[in-house]
């Protein structure tokens, strides 16, 4: 009897280990796809108003996943129910606020800085997971949070001699806080159909942002750039969120966010290349501190 129980326990341990590796792969893939967001959005912001662009990105995510879901039906996936309605509404509202804040921030700071600052999402996700959802935070993760916070503060200072904050960086940090809360809400839906979640997030949040942009007087009709924005939204938001939700099924919200933290480094690297920027000394110091924090957050 003991032998059978041992064999069963070993089997489930191997299955869990395999699923964890798969979940980590999904989290890193989601990160790589999202890394395209900052540099490409920075280019598009020269042509498309910020709030309108934020709406297009999410509309692209929702529309693309709707089409993909029609082609590839996930028959075994569980649909959302009325029980998940509060979390669903919270996700939609936060996904309106976060990308608008990020787009505004990108108009005021460099794409490389904005990309690296996105790592503050680890801090926001972990703290909210602790306070609201009572997830455990290890001493290693606390150390990671401290390092990422220090690096974020360095990147947020516009002038260290006068200690003045960059307004653009503050908007990026606000976006990270919104996404940190949204990550925890999404964690509560991770057992449901990921495609359905992305479709609702994309179409509802995108439509909300577009309505806001029209109300504040933004107008734009040049179709080629709109098409590029929709495609970017499908890849950097739609597919990224889709794989992120899969990862959260087997990892905690804080842990998934930690593996996802490779995204800002990829985004920062792409931004430096695309915009031919020379990183400042502060950026390099912050990068080193951020890398140390991300390592602590991602490795057991």
N, C-alpha and C positions, 0 to 999 in steps of 0.2 A: 504493500500500500504506500509506504514511504517512498519507494523507488518510483512509482507512477507519479506521485505528487512532485517529486524532484524533476522528473522528465518534463512534466507539464510546465513547471516553473521555469526550467531552462528554455523550453520552447518559446514561452511568452517573453522571456528576457531577450532572446534573439530577435523576435518579431519587433519588440519595442525599440531595440537598438537599430534595426534596419529602418524602421519608420522614422526614428529620430534623425538618422543620416539623410533620409529623403526630405524630411522637413527642413533641415539645415540647407540642403541644396535649393529647395524652393525659396527659402528666405534670401539666400545670396543672389539667386536669379532675379527675384523681385527687386533687389537692391540695384543690380546692374541695369535693369530696364529703367528704373526711376532716375538713375544717374544722368540720363539724357535730358531730363526736364530742365534743369537750371540753365545750361549753356544754350540749348535750342530756344527756350522761352525768352532768354535775354535777347537773342537775335530777333525773335518775333515781336518783342515789345517795342522795337523801333518802328513797327508797322501797325500793330494792333493795340488798342487801349487795354490797360491792365485788367480791369474787372471783366471786360468782354472776353479777353483771352482766357482768364480763369474759367469762365463758363464754357468756352469752346473745348478746353482740355477735358473737362468732365463729361461734356456731351459726347466727345469722341470716345471716351472710355465706355460710357453706357451704350452708345450705338454700336460700337465695334463688338462688345461682348454680347449684345442682343443678337447680332448676326451670327457670331460664332456659336452661341448657344443653340440657334436654330439648326446649324449644320451638325454640331456635336451635342446630342441630347444626353444630359447626365441623369438617366432614369433612376439611378440608385440614390440620388441626392435628395435630402429632405427640404421641402419648401419652407419659407418663413411663415409664421403663424401670428395671430393677434398677440400672443404672449410676448413676442419679440418687438412689438410696435414701439415701445418707449426707446429702446436702443436704436431702432431703425430711424426714428425721427431725430434722435440725437446725432447720429452719424450724418444724416443729410444736412442738418444745420451747421455742424462743425466742418463738413466738407464744402460748405459755401464760404465760411469765414476763413479757413486755412489757406486755400489757393489764392484768394483775393489778397490776403496779407502778404503771401509770398511774392506775388506779382508786383505789388506796391514796393516791397522791399528790394526786389531786383532792379527797379527803376532808380534806386538810390545807392546801391552798393554793387561791387563787382560780383560776377557770377561765381568766381572761385570762392570768395568769402561766403556768399549765400549757400553754396554747396556744402562747405565745411561746417557752417553753422547749423545745417540740418541735423547734425549729430546730436544737437540738444534735444532732439526728439527722444533719445534714449533716456535722458534725465526726466523729461516730462512723463513719458510712459511708465517708467519705474516708480516714480513718486506717486502718481495717480493710482497705479496698481497696488501700492502699499496702503495708501490712505483710504481709498474708496473700495477696492476689491480684496484687500487683506492678503495680497500675494507676498510671499517671503522674499526679502532682499538679503543676499549674503554679504558678508564683510567685503568680499572681492568686488561685488557690484557697487557697494557704497563707495569704495575707492575709485571705481570707474566713473561714477556719477560726479565725484569731486573733481577729477581730472578734466572731464568733458565740460563741466561748468566753468572751470578756470580758463580753459581754452576758448570757450564761447565768450567769456568776458573780454579776453584779449582781442578777439576778432571784432567785438562790438564797439571798442573804443575808437573814435574817429581821430583823436589826438591825445596820446598818452600824457603829454606835458600839461594839458589843461583838463584831463579826465572828462572830456565831453563824449557822450555816446553818439554813435551813428544811428540816425533815425531809421535808415534802411535796415540795419542789423536788428533793431528792436522789432520791426515788422516781421522779419524772418523768424525771430524767436517766438513772437506771438503765434505765427503759423505752426511752429513746432509744438507749442503748448496745446493748440487746438487738435493737432494730429495725435499728440500723446493721449489726450482724452478719447479721441476717436478710435485709437488703437485698442483701448480697453473696452470700448463699446463693441467694437468688431469682434473682440475675443469672445464675447458672450453669444455671438452668432456663428462662430467658426464651425459648428457642426452642421450648419445649413448649407444649401447650395451656393457655392462661391460665385457662380455666374449670376445668379439672381441678385445676390447682394451687390455686386459690382454694377449691374444694370440699374438697380434702384438708386444706388449712390450716384452713379454717373448722370442719369437722366434727370433726377430730381434736383441734385445739387447744381448741375450744369444749367438747368432751366432757371433755377433761382438766381444764380450769378448773372445770367444774361438779362433777366428782368431788372435786376438791380442796376446793371450797366446802362440799360435803356432809360431807366428812371433818372439817373444822374446825368444823362445827356450824351453818353458815349454812342458813336455811330461808326459802322465799318461795313463795307460791302465788297471788298476786293477778294474774289473767290479763291484764287490760288493760295494766298496766305491762310485763308480760313481752312482750306483743305489740309494744309500742312499742320495747322494747329489741331485739327480733329485727329489726324494720324498720330501726332505726338501724344495726344491724350489717350488714344487707344493703347499705345505701346507703354508709355511711361506711367500712366495711371491705371488703365483697364487691366492689361496683362500683369502689371506689377502687383496691383491689389489682389487679383485672382490668385497668384502664387503665394502672396503674403498670407491670405486667409487659409490656404492649404497648410502652410507652415504652422500657423497658430493652433491647428488641431492637435498637434503633438508637442508643441512648445508653449511655455507661458507667454503672456503678452510682453513682459519685460525681456525674456530671453530671445523671442523672435525679433524684437526691436534691436537687440544687441547684435545679432548676426546681420540684420538689415543695415547696420551702421557702416558697412563697407561702401555703401552707396555714395555718401558725401565725398569720400576720397577719390572715387572714380569720377564723380562730377567735377570736383575741384581740378583734377588733372586734365580733363577734357576742356574745362573752361580756360585754363592757362594756355593750352595749345590753340584753341579756337580764337581767343582774343589776343594772343601773343603778349600776355601779361607777364611781367617779371615780379615774382613774389617778394614781398617785403620781409624784413627780418622778423617782425611781429607775426606775420603769416607763417613763416617757417617754424618759429617757436611754438605757436599755437597748433600747428600741424603735428609736431612731435608729441606735444602733450595730449592732443586728441587721439593720436595713434596709440599711445600708451593706455589711455582710458578705454578705447575701443577693444584693445587686446584683453584687458582685464574683464571687460563685460562679456566677451565672446568665448573665452576659454575657461573650462572648468578647472 
